[in-house]
Amino acid sequence: MKVLLLARYGALGASSRVRFLQYLPCFQAQGIQVTVKPLLSDSYLNALYSGGSRWQEVLKGYAARLIILFSAKRFDVVVIEKELFPFMPALFESLLRLAGVSYVVDYDDALFHRYDCHSNLLVRRLLGKKIDSVMRNARVVIVGNKYLAARAQRAGAKRIELIPTVIDTNRYQRQQQKSEIEVPIVGWIGTPQTSRYLMQLVPVFEMINKQLPVRFVAIGANPEEFEGTPVEVWPWSESTEVASIQQFDIGIMPLVDSPWERGKCGYKLIQYMACGIPVVASPVGVNSEIVERGRNGQLADSLEDWKRTLFEMLQSGYERRQQMGVEGRKKVVEWYSMKAQAPRLTAIISEAIH
């Protein structure tokens, strides 16, 4: 069986890495040959994170994708991450269907809101229903949560499968035993594009810092953004992210409650919990399903709520946090792991062939 994977990014892109690229050995073990063709290069992402120009990489990516589409019929099924061409109509997805090419499309965020909630009226009118068309023409729509599944259902998708964003529990192991006398670390992991969610909690960190010995850490954020705050910024790399997370005592995922954020898949929480770390998150979207209050973590809404919740968890003691971490790890192994989802994903792709 031959599969063409039209990923959004290469290995540097978290969404592509966790939704598909980490599954490649599983596909290979099943005798499924996967050809991976990302739309946007690692150079594009590096420019995005540093604020550099990206147009050259975008043009190169669009041209390469157009060329590979001419060979789509050589494959048994095409897997599309999100869409073929951002900010273009769903013309090529429709042409694939008319040419008899089966395609599967995957969503781990509310991409459709990039168009139907756009500030430009012309974009809303021309592309507001684009993703609905992509979903409707797909043989299977794979989604990461119920919010995305509901949109696929309204769009008229033929088949909808919910596969959460997962991690490899062989790679993400529980943290080593820490001493109770160590200063606890409240940590966050993300990118310079998502650190705005963390920035809103800086006043909370400043207040807690005056009352308790605690360190606040942000992995992958822009260091300049947090200068003069209590937040330490650690660099991100794929090779060190697990070891960095394992140093946390509490993992956090603040969000704002808006349509885009309701489509997120809670990947940060899954990373923390896989390492046996209790979590605190905003009660937005799938976060409220992942976090079980008082069992594997807590939910916090307002800034006052965040302050109280973090303060209580920090004062609850090492043993209590360890207990919550054990429950979090258990939940990840049972549902949010490659071991749990790889057989489902490979079966869905195999069944998508005519």
TIZA-474445 format. One record per residue (C-alpha): residue number from 1; residue in three letters; z, x, y. Coordinates in pm, 1 decimal. Layout:
N
   k   r       c3       c1       c2
 NUM Ala        Z        X        Y
...
REM end
This chain:
354
   k   r       c3       c1       c2
   1 Met      0.0      0.0      0.0
   2 Lys   -100.6    134.1    342.9
   3 Val     84.9     36.5    659.0
   4 Leu     -8.3    119.7   1017.1
   5 Leu    306.3    136.9   1232.3
   6 Leu    226.3     98.5   1600.0
   7 Ala    562.0    205.2   1738.2
   8 Arg    656.6    189.7   2103.5
   9 Tyr    792.3    546.6   2111.4
  10 Gly    833.9    855.4   1897.3
  11 Ala   1165.3    985.6   1764.2
  12 Leu   1311.4   1027.3   2113.6
  13 Gly   1296.1    651.7   2173.5
  14 Ala   1609.5    487.4   2034.3
  15 Ser   1447.9    149.1   1969.0
  16 Ser   1161.7    294.1   1762.7
  17 Arg   1390.7    538.0   1586.0
  18 Val   1642.9    282.1   1467.9
  19 Arg   1413.1    -15.9   1411.3
  20 Phe   1153.0    168.6   1202.5
  21 Leu   1138.2    548.0   1196.8
  22 Gln   1469.3    588.4   1015.0
  23 Tyr   1333.2    361.5    738.8
  24 Leu   1032.8    582.6    659.0
  25 Pro   1197.9    750.4    355.1
  26 Cys   1279.7    402.4    219.3
  27 Phe    915.8    296.5    248.9
  28 Gln    803.2    618.5     83.4
  29 Ala   1044.3    560.5   -205.5
  30 Gln    879.0    221.0   -260.4
  31 Gly    532.9    376.2   -272.1
  32 Ile    441.7    242.7     72.4
  33 Gln    234.3    484.5    281.5
  34 Val    313.3    450.3    653.8
  35 Thr     95.7    596.1    928.4
  36 Val    292.3    613.0   1255.0
  37 Lys    114.9    594.5   1591.2
  38 Pro    349.2    568.7   1891.5
  39 Leu    219.2    423.7   2217.1
  40 Leu    431.5    636.3   2450.4
  41 Ser    513.6   1001.9   2392.4
  42 Asp    840.3   1192.1   2417.4
  43 Ser    696.0   1344.6   2736.1
  44 Tyr    682.0    993.1   2880.9
  45 Leu   1049.9    935.2   2802.1
  46 Asn   1153.3   1272.7   2943.3
  47 Ala    971.1   1185.7   3265.5
  48 Leu   1130.6    840.1   3267.8
  49 Tyr   1483.0    978.9   3234.2
  50 Ser   1424.8   1249.4   3495.8
  51 Gly   1243.5   1025.7   3743.7
  52 Gly    911.7   1207.8   3708.1
  53 Ser    556.0   1072.7   3707.3
  54 Arg    453.6    892.8   3387.0
  55 Trp    104.7    759.8   3457.7
  56 Gln    -81.6   1035.8   3274.7
  57 Glu    119.2    974.6   2957.2
  58 Val     68.0    598.1   2987.5
  59 Leu   -309.0    635.3   3017.9
  60 Lys   -321.5    876.9   2723.9
  61 Gly   -112.9    639.3   2516.0
  62 Tyr   -328.0    335.5   2595.1
  63 Ala   -647.6    525.0   2512.8
  64 Ala   -512.0    654.0   2180.7
  65 Arg   -394.1    305.7   2085.2
  66 Leu   -731.1    153.0   2161.1
  67 Ile   -896.9    408.2   1934.7
  68 Ile   -657.1    354.0   1642.3
  69 Leu   -710.9    -21.6   1659.0
  70 Phe  -1072.7     27.7   1551.7
  71 Ser   -939.9    154.5   1216.7
  72 Ala   -684.7   -124.6   1168.0
  73 Lys   -884.3   -289.2    886.7
  74 Arg   -835.2     21.1    672.1
  75 Phe   -468.6    -73.8    637.1
  76 Asp   -308.9   -350.5    434.8
  77 Val    -84.9   -456.7    720.2
  78 Val    -18.4   -351.5   1079.8
  79 Val    337.1   -340.9   1212.1
  80 Ile    364.0   -374.4   1590.0
  81 Glu    679.4   -287.3   1777.7
  82 Lys    701.4   -547.9   2057.4
  83 Glu    335.5   -560.5   2175.2
  84 Leu     17.7   -356.5   2168.5
  85 Phe    -31.6   -299.4   2543.1
  86 Pro    247.0   -362.5   2797.2
  87 Phe    147.6   -565.6   3104.3
  88 Met   -184.0   -666.8   2950.0
  89 Pro   -268.7  -1007.9   2800.0
  90 Ala   -233.7  -1058.6   2423.8
  91 Leu   -609.0  -1012.6   2378.6
  92 Phe   -594.3   -737.8   2117.3
  93 Glu   -328.4   -911.7   1908.4
  94 Ser   -557.7  -1217.1   1903.2
  95 Leu   -855.6   -999.9   1806.5
  96 Leu   -658.1   -856.1   1514.4
  97 Arg   -595.0  -1207.3   1385.7
  98 Leu   -960.7  -1308.1   1430.5
  99 Ala  -1067.1   -993.8   1243.0
 100 Gly   -847.4  -1093.4    949.6
 101 Val   -593.7   -814.9   1004.0
 102 Ser   -238.7   -917.9    912.6
 103 Tyr     22.3   -799.1   1155.0
 104 Val    400.6   -805.8   1168.7
 105 Val    573.5   -783.8   1506.3
 106 Asp    930.5   -671.1   1572.0
 107 Tyr   1167.5   -738.9   1863.5
 108 Asp   1506.1   -583.0   1930.1
 109 Asp   1528.0   -704.3   2288.7
 110 Ala   1413.8   -997.5   2503.2
 111 Leu   1084.7   -836.4   2602.6
 112 Phe    942.5  -1176.8   2694.7
 113 His   1179.9  -1188.9   2992.1
 114 Arg   1006.2   -883.9   3135.9
 115 Tyr    720.3  -1125.3   3202.9
 116 Asp    857.6  -1477.7   3236.6
 117 Cys   1142.8  -1361.6   3462.1
 118 His    937.3  -1111.4   3661.2
 119 Ser    980.4  -1114.4   4038.3
 120 Asn    602.2  -1128.9   4087.6
 121 Leu    462.3  -1482.9   4060.5
 122 Leu    124.2  -1355.4   3939.1
 123 Val    285.9  -1166.5   3648.7
 124 Arg    484.4  -1476.6   3553.9
 125 Arg    173.0  -1693.4   3554.5
 126 Leu    -56.0  -1452.7   3371.9
 127 Leu    188.1  -1302.9   3120.5
 128 Gly    482.8  -1542.8   3105.8
 129 Lys    367.8  -1679.6   2768.8
 130 Lys    215.4  -1357.9   2639.1
 131 Ile    485.6  -1275.7   2384.4
 132 Asp    479.6  -1636.0   2259.3
 133 Ser    112.7  -1583.2   2174.5
 134 Val    187.7  -1251.6   1999.7
 135 Met    460.0  -1420.1   1795.7
 136 Arg    245.0  -1721.5   1708.9
 137 Asn    -42.3  -1507.8   1576.5
 138 Ala    180.2  -1278.6   1368.6
 139 Arg    216.7  -1321.0    996.1
 140 Val    586.3  -1241.0   1034.6
 141 Val    811.0  -1203.1   1339.3
 142 Ile   1112.2   -978.1   1278.6
 143 Val   1396.6  -1015.2   1526.7
 144 Gly   1728.9   -840.9   1576.7
 145 Asn   1940.5  -1143.6   1669.3
 146 Lys   1953.5  -1523.7   1695.7
 147 Tyr   1856.4  -1532.9   2064.3
 148 Leu   1524.9  -1365.7   1981.4
 149 Ala   1480.6  -1584.7   1673.5
 150 Ala   1516.4  -1897.8   1887.0
 151 Arg   1235.8  -1778.7   2114.9
 152 Ala   1011.2  -1704.9   1815.9
 153 Gln   1076.5  -2051.8   1681.0
 154 Arg    986.5  -2215.4   2014.3
 155 Ala    670.2  -2002.8   2023.8
 156 Gly    558.0  -2147.1   1690.3
 157 Ala    592.7  -1833.7   1476.6
 158 Lys    487.5  -1890.6   1115.3
 159 Arg    772.7  -1691.6    962.8
 160 Ile   1081.6  -1548.9   1128.2
 161 Glu   1311.9  -1291.6    970.2
 162 Leu   1636.3  -1168.8   1125.5
 163 Ile   1707.2   -804.5   1053.6
 164 Pro   1982.1   -653.3   1271.8
 165 Thr   1958.2   -308.4   1420.3
 166 Val   2125.5    -78.2   1168.3
 167 Ile   2245.5    275.3   1113.3
 168 Asp   2251.9    515.4    820.1
 169 Thr   2612.0    509.3    695.0
 170 Asn   2552.8    836.7    510.3
 171 Arg   2495.3   1000.6    848.1
 172 Tyr   2753.3    801.8   1043.5
 173 Gln   3083.2    883.2    877.4
 174 Arg   3437.6    797.6    980.9
 175 Gln   3598.3   1033.9   1229.3
 176 Gln   3838.6   1300.4   1112.2
 177 Gln   4210.1   1228.9   1147.2
 178 Lys   4321.2   1291.7   1504.0
 179 Ser   4664.8   1387.3   1626.9
 180 Glu   4858.8   1118.4   1813.8
 181 Ile   4945.3   1371.5   2081.0
 182 Glu   4579.1   1422.0   2174.3
 183 Val   4469.0   1250.0   2493.3
 184 Pro   4267.6    944.6   2382.0
 185 Ile   3900.3    916.8   2471.6
 186 Val   3730.8    595.8   2581.0
 187 Gly   3361.0    657.8   2523.8
 188 Trp   3015.6    515.4   2587.9
 189 Ile   2671.2    624.1   2468.8
 190 Gly   2337.6    537.7   2626.4
 191 Thr   2065.6    664.5   2860.8
 192 Pro   2028.0    715.4   3236.3
 193 Gln   1849.0    377.8   3240.5
 194 Thr   2145.8    187.7   3092.1
 195 Ser   2436.8    369.4   3256.7
 196 Arg   2436.8    109.0   3534.9
 197 Tyr   2637.4   -112.1   3299.0
 198 Leu   2902.3    157.8   3270.9
 199 Met   2907.3    225.5   3643.7
 200 Gln   3059.3   -115.5   3710.6
 201 Leu   3373.0    -11.0   3518.9
 202 Val   3446.5    300.5   3725.2
 203 Pro   3711.9    117.0   3935.3
 204 Val   3881.9     12.1   3609.9
 205 Phe   3882.1    371.1   3484.8
 206 Glu   4031.0    491.6   3811.7
 207 Met   4315.7    239.2   3791.1
 208 Ile   4394.5    318.1   3425.8
 209 Asn   4377.1    690.3   3492.6
 210 Lys   4663.9    659.0   3738.1
 211 Gln   4889.0    502.4   3473.0
 212 Leu   4796.3    659.5   3139.4
 213 Pro   4672.7    995.3   3008.5
 214 Val   4315.4    913.1   2903.0
 215 Arg   3966.2   1061.5   2918.6
 216 Phe   3651.5    860.3   2990.9
 217 Val   3326.3    994.9   2846.1
 218 Ala   2962.0    893.0   2886.4
 219 Ile   2707.8   1042.0   2644.8
 220 Gly   2350.9   1055.8   2773.4
 221 Ala   2416.5    938.4   3129.1
 222 Asn   2294.3   1110.5   3444.7
 223 Pro   2574.8   1354.4   3547.4
 224 Glu   2496.6   1315.8   3917.9
 225 Glu   2559.5    941.5   3898.8
 226 Phe   2921.7    993.5   3795.4
 227 Glu   3015.1   1283.8   4021.9
 228 Gly   3354.4   1225.2   4182.7
 229 Thr   3458.4    969.0   3917.9
 230 Pro   3692.3   1005.3   3617.0
 231 Val   3389.7    992.7   3384.1
 232 Glu   3291.0   1308.2   3194.8
 233 Val   2919.6   1316.5   3110.5
 234 Trp   2823.8   1474.8   2779.7
 235 Pro   2462.0   1557.2   2691.1
 236 Trp   2286.5   1353.1   2423.6
 237 Ser   2084.8   1483.3   2132.0
 238 Glu   2003.8   1323.4   1800.8
 239 Ser   2166.3   1613.2   1616.4
 240 Thr   2499.3   1587.7   1800.7
 241 Glu   2538.6   1216.3   1876.7
 242 Val   2743.5   1135.5   1566.0
 243 Ala   2984.5   1426.5   1615.4
 244 Ser   3025.1   1326.3   1978.9
 245 Ile   3098.6    961.4   1897.0
 246 Gln   3350.6   1069.5   1632.4
 247 Gln   3565.0   1214.1   1910.1
 248 Phe   3613.7    870.3   2065.9
 249 Asp   3927.5    661.8   2022.1
 250 Ile   3769.2    348.8   2168.8
 251 Gly   3397.3    275.1   2206.9
 252 Ile   3281.5     46.1   2484.9
 253 Met   2972.5   -163.2   2563.3
 254 Pro   2986.1   -332.4   2903.5
 255 Leu   2697.4   -564.3   2995.9
 256 Val   2609.3   -825.0   3255.0
 257 Asp   2541.9  -1178.2   3134.2
 258 Ser   2173.7  -1238.0   3206.8
 259 Pro   1872.8  -1340.9   2992.7
 260 Trp   1763.7   -980.5   2927.0
 261 Glu   2108.1   -868.4   2807.6
 262 Arg   2143.2  -1171.4   2577.4
 263 Gly   1855.1  -1030.1   2376.4
 264 Lys   2021.2   -693.4   2307.4
 265 Cys   2123.0   -604.7   1951.4
 266 Gly   2458.3   -430.1   2000.7
 267 Tyr   2347.2    -90.6   1871.9
 268 Lys   2623.9     97.4   2054.3
 269 Leu   2888.3   -117.2   1887.3
 270 Ile   2736.2    -52.7   1546.4
 271 Gln   2736.8    321.8   1609.9
 272 Tyr   3103.7    320.0   1712.7
 273 Met   3214.2     97.3   1426.6
 274 Ala   3027.0    304.0   1168.8
 275 Cys   3242.4    597.9   1278.0
 276 Gly   3558.3    390.9   1228.8
 277 Ile   3620.9    342.2   1600.6
 278 Pro   3751.8     15.6   1750.5
 279 Val   3538.4   -135.2   2025.1
 280 Val   3558.2   -328.6   2349.0
 281 Ala   3249.1   -516.1   2465.4
 282 Ser   3129.8   -777.3   2708.9
 283 Pro   3097.8  -1118.2   2535.1
 284 Val   2721.4  -1129.5   2586.2
 285 Gly   2467.8  -1223.0   2319.9
 286 Val   2513.7  -1068.8   1976.2
 287 Asn   2821.1   -874.5   2092.2
 288 Ser   3026.6  -1188.0   2030.1
 289 Glu   2909.9  -1189.6   1666.9
 290 Ile   2964.5   -820.6   1602.2
 291 Val   3310.1   -802.3   1758.6
 292 Glu   3586.7   -998.0   1587.7
 293 Arg   3872.7  -1023.9   1834.4
 294 Gly   4181.3   -839.0   1718.0
 295 Arg   4015.4   -736.6   1391.0
 296 Asn   3760.0   -466.7   1475.9
 297 Gly   3784.6   -473.3   1854.5
 298 Gln   3813.5   -691.0   2162.3
 299 Leu   3588.8   -871.7   2408.4
 300 Ala   3633.3   -834.4   2784.0
 301 Asp   3460.4  -1019.0   3065.1
 302 Ser   3589.9   -965.2   3421.1
 303 Leu   3701.1   -628.8   3558.6
 304 Glu   4060.9   -747.1   3534.9
 305 Asp   3998.4   -842.3   3172.7
 306 Trp   3853.6   -495.3   3102.2
 307 Lys   4153.0   -326.8   3261.2
 308 Arg   4403.8   -534.0   3064.6
 309 Thr   4216.8   -499.5   2733.5
 310 Leu   4164.9   -124.1   2755.4
 311 Phe   4523.1    -73.6   2870.3
 312 Glu   4657.4   -275.0   2575.7
 313 Met   4436.7    -96.3   2321.1
 314 Leu   4534.9    245.3   2455.5
 315 Gln   4902.9    152.1   2434.1
 316 Ser   4871.8     -9.5   2091.1
 317 Gly   4892.6    331.0   1925.1
 318 Tyr   4678.3    545.9   1702.0
 319 Glu   4760.5    364.1   1376.7
 320 Arg   4663.6     22.7   1513.1
 321 Arg   4333.2    156.3   1640.8
 322 Gln   4272.9    316.2   1302.5
 323 Gln   4322.5    -19.8   1129.6
 324 Met   4069.0   -183.1   1357.3
 325 Gly   3829.5    103.2   1295.0
 326 Val   3852.9     51.4    919.6
 327 Glu   3755.5   -313.8    961.0
 328 Gly   3465.6   -218.8   1186.5
 329 Arg   3331.1     33.6    938.1
 330 Lys   3353.0   -224.1    660.2
 331 Lys   3148.1   -476.0    858.2
 332 Val   2879.0   -219.9    933.1
 333 Val   2847.1   -117.7    568.2
 334 Glu   2815.2   -478.9    457.0
 335 Trp   2548.0   -593.2    705.6
 336 Tyr   2453.3   -343.8    978.9
 337 Ser   2350.1    -55.2    752.5
 338 Met   2023.0     73.4    611.7
 339 Lys   2162.8     22.0    263.4
 340 Ala   2201.9   -349.1    335.5
 341 Gln   1874.2   -404.4    521.2
 342 Ala   1616.5   -156.8    383.2
 343 Pro   1538.1   -369.0     72.0
 344 Arg   1487.6   -673.4    294.9
 345 Leu   1260.4   -492.5    540.5
 346 Thr   1038.4   -331.9    276.3
 347 Ala   1004.9   -668.8     99.9
 348 Ile    906.3   -846.8    422.9
 349 Ile    637.8   -588.6    502.2
 350 Ser    502.7   -602.8    147.0
 351 Glu    485.7   -982.5    152.9
 352 Ala    292.1   -980.7    481.3
 353 Ile    -31.9   -879.9    306.0
 354 His   -285.3  -1157.9    250.4
REM end
